[in-house]
Amino acid sequence: MARGVRKSPIEKLREELKNTQDSIEQYKTAIKTLHQKEKQIQEEIKLEEFKEVSAILEEKNMSISELKDILTSKEEGQQDE
């Protein structure tokens, strides 16, 4: 059986370098995608937290401005200490 032409050490290294560079690009793309997903999940968490607060306010028959007044007065009370 005839054998193909052997690759020189430089050709092997260049091929390995190309494969490594390709892998790096794939990981960069994956990281970028994961960062976008992370931000999306964080936004969804904030939205769910706001929904919970809104539900509590509705349950207690309170407005957002009343909640703000309560939080502001507590904050001022802590600063006086």
Beta strands, then each sheet from edge to edge (+ up, - down):
end
